[in-house]
C-alpha cells in the first residue's frame, strides 16, 4: 500500500511515452546490486487479491518520448516482463505525469487514470482500460471534463467518484458515483449517498470487496467535524451512513478492505502521529489503539494483505517490519527492511512481496526490493 505522504509525489513526476521495451529481472539472492540504468520505480500496484503486481518505471533524466516502462509480475515480484504503458498520446503534455493511478480487479482487467492538461492540481482525467493484463490499453469515453476524485476495484467491479470541472477557473460540480463491470467498458451512474451529499467537496476515500462498497469522509464544514462511513452491500445501488468517531483525521481516513467484514483505516493527523483503526464487522464498529505502534503511527507504510494478515513499518521503529492480524493482536517482528525510507509495501501473500524505498540524497533513484520469505531477507530488483 502507498504510504500516507507517498501519493503526493506521483503527480509531480515527469515522464512520457514508452517506445522500447526491456525485460526486468529480480536479482538473485546474494549477488551484487549494481546498475547504471537511470530508470527508477515510482509506482507499485497489486492486481486485486492475486499474486500479480505491476510496477511503473520512469527515466528521471529523460524528457523525450521514451521515458516510461510498465512491468508485470505474476509471482509476487520474483520475475517481471514488460507490458504496454497506458497513455493517451492525443492529450500528452511534456512535464506532466501521464499516469497518476492504476487499479486492477484481477490480473487481466485494469484501469489507469491518465491526467490530461497543464494544471497538475486539477486536470481532466482520461481512463485507459486493459483486459489482457496490460499487453494493450484502450481509451474509455467517460463523462466530458471530468476528474477522477476516487477509485476502487473489487474482483468483478470498478467504482469511480467523478467531479465535473469545465475549466480551471470555474468551480468543480456535479459529483457522482459510477460503476463498471470488469471486462466491459460501459459505466453507469449510481445514486449518491444522500445524507453525505453535503460533504462531497471534502473528498472521499473508497474501497470495495465483492458486492460491498465503502465511502468515508470527514466533515470539514463545522464542529464537531465528524467522520462518516457510507456502506453499500448491493454494488453501490444504495448506501447506509453512520458517524464513526474513531475515523477522525485531518481530512479523511484512507480505508482498505481485505474481506466483506475486515477493513483497515489509515488516519492521517498531518504533522502529528497518525492512527490505524480496524473493523471486523464490515465497518459498523471500529477499534482504535490508544497506545503502541498502531495508535501512534508515524509516517510509515501499512499493507493490509488479507483477512488476518497485515504488514507495516512504523517510522518510530525504522526498518523494523511487523506483521499483525487485527487491531487487538500484538505486532510480531518478522524482519528488517532495506536501507532507505519506504514509500510503499506490497505483499501478495504471506511470504512474497515488494517494497519501494527512497534513494539517499535529493537526486538519487528510488529502489525496488523483493522478498520471498515474509520479509526476513530482501533482494534488489533491477531493470
Long-range contacts (C-beta under 8 A, 24 or more apart in sequence): 1-256, 1-266, 1-301, 1-302, 1-303, 1-304, 1-344, 1-345, 1-346, 2-301, 2-343, 2-344, 3-299, 3-300, 3-301, 3-302, 3-342, 3-343, 3-344, 4-254, 4-266, 4-268, 4-274, 4-299, 5-299, 6-301, 6-343, 6-344, 6-356, 9-42, 9-343, 10-42, 10-43, 10-97, 10-100, 10-101, 11-97, 11-100, 11-115, 11-120, 11-121, 12-97, 12-120, 13-42, 13-58, 13-97, 14-58, 14-60, 14-63, 14-94, 14-95, 14-96, 14-97, 15-42, 15-58, 15-59, 15-60, 15-62, 15-67, 15-68, 15-97, 15-98, 16-63, 16-64, 16-65, 16-66, 16-67, 16-68, 16-87, 16-92, 16-94, 16-98, 17-65, 17-66, 17-67, 17-68, 17-85, 17-87, 17-89, 17-92, 17-98, 18-66, 18-67, 18-68, 18-69, 18-70, 18-84, 18-85, 18-87, 19-65, 19-66, 20-66, 21-69, 21-82, 22-69, 22-82, 22-383, 23-80, 23-81, 23-82, 24-55, 24-57, 24-69, 24-71, 24-80, 24-81, 24-82, 24-381, 24-382, 24-383, 25-79, 25-80, 25-381, 25-382, 26-77, 26-78, 26-79, 26-80, 26-370, 26-379, 26-381, 27-379, 27-380, 27-381, 27-382, 28-379, 29-377, 29-379, 33-380, 33-382, 35-382, 35-383, 37-382, 37-383, 38-62, 38-365, 39-69, 39-365, 39-383, 40-359, 40-365, 40-366, 41-356, 41-366, 41-367, 41-368, 41-381, 41-383, 42-356, 42-366, 43-99, 43-102, 43-344, 44-344, 44-346, 44-354, 44-356, 44-368, 45-102, 45-103, 45-104, 45-110, 45-346, 46-104, 46-346, 46-348, 47-104, 47-105, 47-106, 47-107, 47-110, 48-104, 48-105, 48-106, 48-107, 48-153, 48-154, 48-155, 49-155, 49-306, 50-106, 50-107, 50-348, 51-75, 51-76, 51-348, 51-349, 51-352, 52-104, 52-106, 52-107, 52-133, 52-348, 53-77, 53-346, 53-348, 53-354, 54-83, 54-102, 54-104, 54-110, 54-134, 55-80, 55-354, 55-368, 55-381, 56-85, 56-99, 56-102, 57-383, 60-363, 60-365, 63-94, 63-95, 68-98, 68-99, 69-383, 70-134, 71-383, 72-133, 72-134, 73-354, 74-107, 75-352, 76-347, 76-348, 76-349, 76-351, 76-352, 76-353, 76-354, 76-370, 76-372, 77-346, 77-348, 77-352, 77-353, 77-354, 77-370, 77-381, 78-352, 78-370, 78-372, 80-381, 83-133, 83-134, 83-135, 84-130, 84-134, 84-135, 84-136, 84-137, 85-137, 86-112, 86-114, 86-128, 86-130, 86-134, 86-137, 87-114, 87-128, 87-137, 88-114, 88-116, 88-126, 88-128, 88-139, 91-116, 91-117, 91-126, 92-116, 93-117, 93-118, 96-120, 96-123, 100-125, 101-148, 101-151, 103-151, 103-152, 103-153, 103-158, 104-153, 105-153, 105-154, 105-155, 105-156, 105-157, 105-158, 105-182, 106-155, 106-182, 107-133, 108-132, 108-133, 108-183, 109-182, 109-183, 110-134, 110-153, 111-140, 111-151, 111-153, 111-158, 112-137, 113-148, 113-151, 117-168, 119-168, 122-147, 122-165, 122-168, 122-172, 123-147, 124-165, 125-162, 127-160, 129-185, 131-183, 138-185, 140-185, 140-187, 142-178, 142-187, 147-172, 149-175, 149-203, 149-204, 150-203, 150-204, 150-205, 150-206, 150-215, 151-206, 152-206, 152-207, 152-208, 152-213, 153-182, 153-208, 154-208, 154-209, 154-210, 154-211, 154-212, 154-213, 155-182, 155-210, 156-181, 156-182, 156-210, 157-181, 157-182, 157-208, 157-211, 157-235, 158-182, 159-206, 159-208, 159-213, 159-236, 160-187, 161-204, 161-206, 161-215, 163-200, 175-200, 175-201, 177-215, 177-236, 179-235, 179-236, 190-236, 190-237, 191-237, 191-238, 193-230, 193-239, 193-241, 195-230, 195-241, 196-228, 196-230, 196-239, 196-241, 199-228, 202-251, 202-252, 203-251, 203-252, 204-252, 205-252, 205-253, 205-254, 205-255, 206-255, 207-255, 207-256, 207-257, 207-263, 208-257, 209-257, 209-258, 209-259, 209-260, 210-260, 211-235, 212-257, 212-260, 212-282, 213-239, 214-255, 214-257, 214-263, 214-283, 215-239, 216-244, 216-247, 216-252, 216-253, 216-255, 216-265, 217-252, 218-247, 218-248, 218-249, 218-250, 218-251, 218-252, 218-253, 220-251, 227-252, 227-253, 229-255, 229-283, 231-282, 231-283, 231-284, 242-284, 244-283, 244-286, 246-277, 246-286, 246-287, 246-288, 247-277, 247-286, 249-274, 253-277, 255-283, 256-304, 258-304, 258-305, 258-306, 258-307, 258-310, 259-306, 259-307, 261-307, 262-304, 262-307, 262-308, 264-302, 264-304, 264-310, 266-297, 266-302, 273-297, 273-298, 273-316, 274-298, 274-299, 276-302, 276-312, 276-327, 277-327, 278-326, 278-327, 280-326, 287-326, 287-327, 287-328, 288-327, 289-327, 292-331, 293-317, 293-322, 293-331, 294-324, 294-327, 294-331, 300-342, 301-342, 301-343, 301-344, 301-345, 301-355, 302-345, 303-345, 303-346, 303-347, 303-353, 305-347, 305-348, 305-349, 305-350, 305-353, 306-349, 306-350, 309-347, 309-350, 311-345, 311-347, 311-353, 311-375, 312-345, 313-337, 313-342, 313-345, 315-341, 321-375, 323-374, 323-375, 334-374, 334-375, 334-376, 335-371, 335-374, 335-375, 335-376, 335-377, 335-378, 337-369, 337-375, 337-378, 338-367, 338-369, 338-378, 338-380, 340-367, 350-374, 354-381
